[in-house]
Structures are given as C-alpha cells and as structure tokens.
Amino acid sequence: MSAKQGEAHQAVGGWVPIDRAAAHLGMNVGALRKTLERRAVRAPDGVTEASVDGVRARKFGRIWRVRFSEAWGVP
C-alpha cells in the first residue's frame, strides 16, 4: 500500500485520526484527547462520543476519530 492510499484509508467516511485533527486545530494530541474525554457521553447506539465547537469525535475501540463541521474545513 502506498503512502497516499494509507492516508486515504485513515480518513474513510470523513473520520480523521486524533493526531491529524489536533494538528488541524493547532493543539497537541494530549490536550485534544483530554478535552474529548471530559465531554464524552454514551450515544444511544452505545458508542462513546463527544462534541466540541463543531468538532465531533467518536471512539472506535480505544481510538478517537474526529469529524469536522463544514466551518472548520477538511484537514
């Protein structure tokens, strides 16, 4: 798999990895993770999710994935 294919695979469905999201927001990964953990709630489908200022995140297993609203643009 090429590097370009790997990047496309990471952002499937608009969900981006937390490290890429943190860079897009101009903050470090630990700060973003802590912010998400503080605002985390259990969704009706049983998944942990958080929403902060147009940034929506869901936990897939132990890993946070982030989706931005249109106002943020695409990282």
Backbone as XML, in Angstrom:
<?xml version="1.0"?>
<chain id="A" units="angstrom">
  <residue number="1" name="MET">
    <atom name="N" x="0.849" y="-1.174" z="0.000"/>
    <atom name="CA" x="0.000" y="0.000" z="0.000"/>
    <atom name="C" x="0.890" y="1.230" z="0.000"/>
  </residue>
  <residue number="2" name="SER">
    <atom name="N" x="0.581" y="2.156" z="-0.879"/>
    <atom name="CA" x="1.374" y="3.375" z="-0.946"/>
    <atom name="C" x="0.989" y="4.308" z="0.197"/>
  </residue>
  <residue number="3" name="ALA">
    <atom name="N" x="1.814" y="5.336" z="0.434"/>
    <atom name="CA" x="1.539" y="6.303" z="1.491"/>
    <atom name="C" x="0.237" y="7.044" z="1.217"/>
  </residue>
  <residue number="4" name="LYS">
    <atom name="N" x="-0.014" y="7.343" z="-0.050"/>
    <atom name="CA" x="-1.239" y="8.063" z="-0.411"/>
    <atom name="C" x="-2.474" y="7.206" z="-0.127"/>
  </residue>
  <residue number="5" name="GLN">
    <atom name="N" x="-2.410" y="5.918" z="-0.423"/>
    <atom name="CA" x="-3.521" y="5.022" z="-0.143"/>
    <atom name="C" x="-3.731" y="4.904" z="1.363"/>
  </residue>
  <residue number="6" name="GLY">
    <atom name="N" x="-2.653" y="4.881" z="2.123"/>
    <atom name="CA" x="-2.742" y="4.797" z="3.581"/>
    <atom name="C" x="-3.429" y="6.013" z="4.157"/>
  </residue>
  <residue number="7" name="GLU">
    <atom name="N" x="-3.106" y="7.210" z="3.645"/>
    <atom name="CA" x="-3.754" y="8.435" z="4.112"/>
    <atom name="C" x="-5.234" y="8.425" z="3.769"/>
  </residue>
  <residue number="8" name="ALA">
    <atom name="N" x="-5.579" y="7.964" z="2.586"/>
    <atom name="CA" x="-6.980" y="7.906" z="2.186"/>
    <atom name="C" x="-7.729" y="6.930" z="3.085"/>
  </residue>
  <residue number="9" name="HIS">
    <atom name="N" x="-7.096" y="5.818" z="3.424"/>
    <atom name="CA" x="-7.718" y="4.818" z="4.281"/>
    <atom name="C" x="-7.985" y="5.385" z="5.673"/>
  </residue>
  <residue number="10" name="GLN">
    <atom name="N" x="-7.096" y="6.225" z="6.197"/>
    <atom name="CA" x="-7.257" y="6.786" z="7.535"/>
    <atom name="C" x="-8.449" y="7.724" z="7.618"/>
  </residue>
  <residue number="11" name="ALA">
    <atom name="N" x="-8.809" y="8.366" z="6.528"/>
    <atom name="CA" x="-9.878" y="9.361" z="6.560"/>
    <atom name="C" x="-11.173" y="8.846" z="5.937"/>
  </residue>
  <residue number="12" name="VAL">
    <atom name="N" x="-11.348" y="7.536" z="5.881"/>
    <atom name="CA" x="-12.547" y="6.955" z="5.285"/>
    <atom name="C" x="-13.777" y="7.452" z="6.039"/>
  </residue>
  <residue number="13" name="GLY">
    <atom name="N" x="-14.780" y="7.897" z="5.299"/>
    <atom name="CA" x="-16.012" y="8.371" z="5.908"/>
    <atom name="C" x="-15.890" y="9.719" z="6.580"/>
  </residue>
  <residue number="14" name="GLY">
    <atom name="N" x="-14.817" y="10.441" z="6.334"/>
    <atom name="CA" x="-14.645" y="11.750" z="6.928"/>
    <atom name="C" x="-14.051" y="11.734" z="8.323"/>
  </residue>
  <residue number="15" name="TRP">
    <atom name="N" x="-13.830" y="10.568" z="8.899"/>
    <atom name="CA" x="-13.233" y="10.471" z="10.224"/>
    <atom name="C" x="-11.713" y="10.538" z="10.086"/>
  </residue>
  <residue number="16" name="VAL">
    <atom name="N" x="-11.088" y="11.426" z="10.836"/>
    <atom name="CA" x="-9.633" y="11.563" z="10.774"/>
    <atom name="C" x="-9.027" y="11.157" z="12.113"/>
  </residue>
  <residue number="17" name="PRO">
    <atom name="N" x="-7.784" y="10.692" z="12.108"/>
    <atom name="CA" x="-7.119" y="10.316" z="13.356"/>
    <atom name="C" x="-6.927" y="11.533" z="14.258"/>
  </residue>
  <residue number="18" name="ILE">
    <atom name="N" x="-6.843" y="11.282" z="15.538"/>
    <atom name="CA" x="-6.754" y="12.360" z="16.515"/>
    <atom name="C" x="-5.481" y="13.198" z="16.335"/>
  </residue>
  <residue number="19" name="ASP">
    <atom name="N" x="-4.387" y="12.589" z="15.905"/>
    <atom name="CA" x="-3.155" y="13.366" z="15.728"/>
    <atom name="C" x="-3.291" y="14.372" z="14.588"/>
  </residue>
  <residue number="20" name="ARG">
    <atom name="N" x="-3.934" y="13.965" z="13.520"/>
    <atom name="CA" x="-4.157" y="14.873" z="12.390"/>
    <atom name="C" x="-5.160" y="15.965" z="12.754"/>
  </residue>
  <residue number="21" name="ALA">
    <atom name="N" x="-6.188" y="15.593" z="13.510"/>
    <atom name="CA" x="-7.185" y="16.568" z="13.953"/>
    <atom name="C" x="-6.557" y="17.606" z="14.877"/>
  </residue>
  <residue number="22" name="ALA">
    <atom name="N" x="-5.719" y="17.154" z="15.794"/>
    <atom name="CA" x="-5.057" y="18.078" z="16.723"/>
    <atom name="C" x="-4.171" y="19.064" z="15.960"/>
  </residue>
  <residue number="23" name="ALA">
    <atom name="N" x="-3.462" y="18.585" z="14.962"/>
    <atom name="CA" x="-2.610" y="19.471" z="14.162"/>
    <atom name="C" x="-3.464" y="20.496" z="13.421"/>
  </residue>
  <residue number="24" name="HIS">
    <atom name="N" x="-4.602" y="20.078" z="12.903"/>
    <atom name="CA" x="-5.512" y="20.985" z="12.187"/>
    <atom name="C" x="-6.067" y="22.058" z="13.128"/>
  </residue>
  <residue number="25" name="LEU">
    <atom name="N" x="-6.287" y="21.680" z="14.390"/>
    <atom name="CA" x="-6.824" y="22.614" z="15.377"/>
    <atom name="C" x="-5.741" y="23.460" z="16.043"/>
  </residue>
  <residue number="26" name="GLY">
    <atom name="N" x="-4.483" y="23.122" z="15.818"/>
    <atom name="CA" x="-3.378" y="23.870" z="16.419"/>
    <atom name="C" x="-3.176" y="23.567" z="17.893"/>
  </residue>
  <residue number="27" name="MET">
    <atom name="N" x="-3.442" y="22.334" z="18.289"/>
    <atom name="CA" x="-3.230" y="21.940" z="19.681"/>
    <atom name="C" x="-2.516" y="20.597" z="19.713"/>
  </residue>
  <residue number="28" name="ASN">
    <atom name="N" x="-2.007" y="20.227" z="20.888"/>
    <atom name="CA" x="-1.323" y="18.939" z="20.942"/>
    <atom name="C" x="-2.336" y="17.813" z="21.158"/>
  </residue>
  <residue number="29" name="VAL">
    <atom name="N" x="-1.915" y="16.610" z="20.880"/>
    <atom name="CA" x="-2.802" y="15.447" z="20.919"/>
    <atom name="C" x="-3.354" y="15.215" z="22.319"/>
  </residue>
  <residue number="30" name="GLY">
    <atom name="N" x="-2.509" y="15.358" z="23.329"/>
    <atom name="CA" x="-2.944" y="15.143" z="24.713"/>
    <atom name="C" x="-4.048" y="16.101" z="25.120"/>
  </residue>
  <residue number="31" name="ALA">
    <atom name="N" x="-3.935" y="17.360" z="24.728"/>
    <atom name="CA" x="-4.951" y="18.357" z="25.069"/>
    <atom name="C" x="-6.278" y="18.034" z="24.387"/>
  </residue>
  <residue number="32" name="LEU">
    <atom name="N" x="-6.234" y="17.642" z="23.129"/>
    <atom name="CA" x="-7.458" y="17.291" z="22.421"/>
    <atom name="C" x="-8.089" y="16.050" z="23.027"/>
  </residue>
  <residue number="33" name="ARG">
    <atom name="N" x="-7.284" y="15.049" z="23.320"/>
    <atom name="CA" x="-7.810" y="13.811" z="23.921"/>
    <atom name="C" x="-8.473" y="14.110" z="25.266"/>
  </residue>
  <residue number="34" name="LYS">
    <atom name="N" x="-7.832" y="14.938" z="26.092"/>
    <atom name="CA" x="-8.387" y="15.283" z="27.400"/>
    <atom name="C" x="-9.708" y="16.050" z="27.250"/>
  </residue>
  <residue number="35" name="THR">
    <atom name="N" x="-9.766" y="16.966" z="26.300"/>
    <atom name="CA" x="-10.985" y="17.723" z="26.041"/>
    <atom name="C" x="-12.117" y="16.784" z="25.629"/>
  </residue>
  <residue number="36" name="LEU">
    <atom name="N" x="-11.809" y="15.844" z="24.755"/>
    <atom name="CA" x="-12.826" y="14.887" z="24.312"/>
    <atom name="C" x="-13.288" y="14.003" z="25.462"/>
  </residue>
  <residue number="37" name="GLU">
    <atom name="N" x="-12.360" y="13.532" z="26.281"/>
    <atom name="CA" x="-12.712" y="12.670" z="27.414"/>
    <atom name="C" x="-13.620" y="13.402" z="28.396"/>
  </residue>
  <residue number="38" name="ARG">
    <atom name="N" x="-13.367" y="14.689" z="28.612"/>
    <atom name="CA" x="-14.186" y="15.469" z="29.546"/>
    <atom name="C" x="-15.619" y="15.648" z="29.048"/>
  </residue>
  <residue number="39" name="ARG">
    <atom name="N" x="-15.798" y="15.678" z="27.752"/>
    <atom name="CA" x="-17.126" y="15.900" z="27.177"/>
    <atom name="C" x="-17.766" y="14.617" z="26.640"/>
  </residue>
  <residue number="40" name="ALA">
    <atom name="N" x="-17.165" y="13.499" z="26.914"/>
    <atom name="CA" x="-17.644" y="12.225" z="26.385"/>
    <atom name="C" x="-18.968" y="11.821" z="27.021"/>
  </residue>
  <residue number="41" name="VAL">
    <atom name="N" x="-19.873" y="11.335" z="26.178"/>
    <atom name="CA" x="-21.157" y="10.795" z="26.616"/>
    <atom name="C" x="-21.418" y="9.504" z="25.835"/>
  </residue>
  <residue number="42" name="ARG">
    <atom name="N" x="-22.300" y="8.691" z="26.383"/>
    <atom name="CA" x="-22.677" y="7.453" z="25.703"/>
    <atom name="C" x="-23.820" y="7.759" z="24.746"/>
  </residue>
  <residue number="43" name="ALA">
    <atom name="N" x="-23.629" y="7.469" z="23.479"/>
    <atom name="CA" x="-24.650" y="7.699" z="22.458"/>
    <atom name="C" x="-25.721" y="6.604" z="22.543"/>
  </residue>
  <residue number="44" name="PRO">
    <atom name="N" x="-26.893" y="6.848" z="21.971"/>
    <atom name="CA" x="-27.957" y="5.832" z="22.001"/>
    <atom name="C" x="-27.536" y="4.487" z="21.401"/>
  </residue>
  <residue number="45" name="ASP">
    <atom name="N" x="-26.597" y="4.510" z="20.452"/>
    <atom name="CA" x="-26.148" y="3.252" z="19.856"/>
    <atom name="C" x="-25.041" y="2.583" z="20.677"/>
  </residue>
  <residue number="46" name="GLY">
    <atom name="N" x="-24.703" y="3.146" z="21.851"/>
    <atom name="CA" x="-23.733" y="2.531" z="22.745"/>
    <atom name="C" x="-22.302" y="2.973" z="22.552"/>
  </residue>
  <residue number="47" name="VAL">
    <atom name="N" x="-22.051" y="3.843" z="21.589"/>
    <atom name="CA" x="-20.697" y="4.307" z="21.296"/>
    <atom name="C" x="-20.406" y="5.560" z="22.116"/>
  </residue>
  <residue number="48" name="THR">
    <atom name="N" x="-19.170" y="5.727" z="22.543"/>
    <atom name="CA" x="-18.757" y="6.931" z="23.245"/>
    <atom name="C" x="-18.461" y="8.006" z="22.219"/>
  </residue>
  <residue number="49" name="GLU">
    <atom name="N" x="-19.049" y="9.191" z="22.426"/>
    <atom name="CA" x="-18.797" y="10.292" z="21.521"/>
    <atom name="C" x="-18.726" y="11.601" z="22.285"/>
  </residue>
  <residue number="50" name="ALA">
    <atom name="N" x="-18.137" y="12.608" z="21.634"/>
    <atom name="CA" x="-18.004" y="13.936" z="22.221"/>
    <atom name="C" x="-18.173" y="14.963" z="21.114"/>
  </residue>
  <residue number="51" name="SER">
    <atom name="N" x="-18.652" y="16.150" z="21.501"/>
    <atom name="CA" x="-18.827" y="17.225" z="20.541"/>
    <atom name="C" x="-18.371" y="18.528" z="21.182"/>
  </residue>
  <residue number="52" name="VAL">
    <atom name="N" x="-17.491" y="19.245" z="20.466"/>
    <atom name="CA" x="-16.941" y="20.499" z="20.965"/>
    <atom name="C" x="-16.814" y="21.474" z="19.807"/>
  </residue>
  <residue number="53" name="ASP">
    <atom name="N" x="-17.551" y="22.577" z="19.846"/>
    <atom name="CA" x="-17.418" y="23.664" z="18.868"/>
    <atom name="C" x="-17.348" y="23.199" z="17.411"/>
  </residue>
  <residue number="54" name="GLY">
    <atom name="N" x="-18.262" y="22.349" z="17.004"/>
    <atom name="CA" x="-18.292" y="21.895" z="15.620"/>
    <atom name="C" x="-17.334" y="20.763" z="15.311"/>
  </residue>
  <residue number="55" name="VAL">
    <atom name="N" x="-16.697" y="20.230" z="16.335"/>
    <atom name="CA" x="-15.810" y="19.078" z="16.178"/>
    <atom name="C" x="-16.499" y="17.910" z="16.870"/>
  </residue>
  <residue number="56" name="ARG">
    <atom name="N" x="-16.768" y="16.857" z="16.103"/>
    <atom name="CA" x="-17.437" y="15.671" z="16.643"/>
    <atom name="C" x="-16.447" y="14.525" z="16.645"/>
  </residue>
  <residue number="57" name="ALA">
    <atom name="N" x="-16.410" y="13.804" z="17.735"/>
    <atom name="CA" x="-15.479" y="12.679" z="17.838"/>
    <atom name="C" x="-16.208" y="11.455" z="18.364"/>
  </residue>
  <residue number="58" name="ARG">
    <atom name="N" x="-15.780" y="10.299" z="17.903"/>
    <atom name="CA" x="-16.310" y="9.024" z="18.374"/>
    <atom name="C" x="-15.150" y="8.098" z="18.659"/>
  </residue>
  <residue number="59" name="LYS">
    <atom name="N" x="-15.366" y="7.234" z="19.615"/>
    <atom name="CA" x="-14.349" y="6.245" z="19.951"/>
    <atom name="C" x="-14.637" y="4.972" z="19.176"/>
  </residue>
  <residue number="60" name="PHE">
    <atom name="N" x="-13.656" y="4.535" z="18.431"/>
    <atom name="CA" x="-13.720" y="3.262" z="17.721"/>
    <atom name="C" x="-12.754" y="2.345" z="18.463"/>
  </residue>
  <residue number="61" name="GLY">
    <atom name="N" x="-13.294" y="1.535" z="19.361"/>
    <atom name="CA" x="-12.429" y="0.746" z="20.233"/>
    <atom name="C" x="-11.808" y="1.675" z="21.260"/>
  </residue>
  <residue number="62" name="ARG">
    <atom name="N" x="-10.483" y="1.749" z="21.285"/>
    <atom name="CA" x="-9.789" y="2.657" z="22.195"/>
    <atom name="C" x="-9.335" y="3.929" z="21.505"/>
  </residue>
  <residue number="63" name="ILE">
    <atom name="N" x="-9.612" y="4.044" z="20.231"/>
    <atom name="CA" x="-9.064" y="5.136" z="19.423"/>
    <atom name="C" x="-10.138" y="6.164" z="19.099"/>
  </residue>
  <residue number="64" name="TRP">
    <atom name="N" x="-9.825" y="7.441" z="19.354"/>
    <atom name="CA" x="-10.723" y="8.528" z="18.964"/>
    <atom name="C" x="-10.541" y="8.837" z="17.491"/>
  </residue>
  <residue number="65" name="ARG">
    <atom name="N" x="-11.648" y="9.055" z="16.802"/>
    <atom name="CA" x="-11.648" y="9.554" z="15.423"/>
    <atom name="C" x="-12.481" y="10.823" z="15.420"/>
  </residue>
  <residue number="66" name="VAL">
    <atom name="N" x="-12.077" y="11.781" z="14.624"/>
    <atom name="CA" x="-12.674" y="13.111" z="14.658"/>
    <atom name="C" x="-13.254" y="13.468" z="13.298"/>
  </residue>
  <residue number="67" name="ARG">
    <atom name="N" x="-14.389" y="14.165" z="13.326"/>
    <atom name="CA" x="-15.023" y="14.683" z="12.107"/>
    <atom name="C" x="-15.301" y="16.166" z="12.348"/>
  </residue>
  <residue number="68" name="PHE">
    <atom name="N" x="-14.941" y="16.990" z="11.372"/>
    <atom name="CA" x="-15.120" y="18.430" z="11.496"/>
    <atom name="C" x="-16.383" y="18.886" z="10.780"/>
  </residue>
  <residue number="69" name="SER">
    <atom name="N" x="-17.023" y="19.939" z="11.313"/>
    <atom name="CA" x="-18.150" y="20.541" z="10.614"/>
    <atom name="C" x="-17.604" y="21.322" z="9.431"/>
  </residue>
  <residue number="70" name="GLU">
    <atom name="N" x="-18.464" y="21.733" z="8.541"/>
    <atom name="CA" x="-18.048" y="22.465" z="7.344"/>
    <atom name="C" x="-17.305" y="23.750" z="7.696"/>
  </residue>
  <residue number="71" name="ALA">
    <atom name="N" x="-17.621" y="24.365" z="8.830"/>
    <atom name="CA" x="-16.972" y="25.616" z="9.226"/>
    <atom name="C" x="-15.469" y="25.450" z="9.438"/>
  </residue>
  <residue number="72" name="TRP">
    <atom name="N" x="-15.047" y="24.260" z="9.849"/>
    <atom name="CA" x="-13.634" y="24.010" z="10.093"/>
    <atom name="C" x="-12.864" y="23.673" z="8.820"/>
  </residue>
  <residue number="73" name="GLY">
    <atom name="N" x="-13.543" y="23.236" z="7.808"/>
    <atom name="CA" x="-12.852" y="22.784" z="6.601"/>
    <atom name="C" x="-12.349" y="21.375" z="6.798"/>
  </residue>
  <residue number="74" name="VAL">
    <atom name="N" x="-11.742" y="20.832" z="5.775"/>
    <atom name="CA" x="-11.238" y="19.456" z="5.817"/>
    <atom name="C" x="-9.730" y="19.488" z="6.038"/>
  </residue>
  <residue number="75" name="PRO">
    <atom name="N" x="-9.241" y="18.764" z="7.043"/>
    <atom name="CA" x="-7.781" y="18.739" z="7.272"/>
    <atom name="C" x="-7.042" y="17.970" z="6.213"/>
  </residue>
</chain>
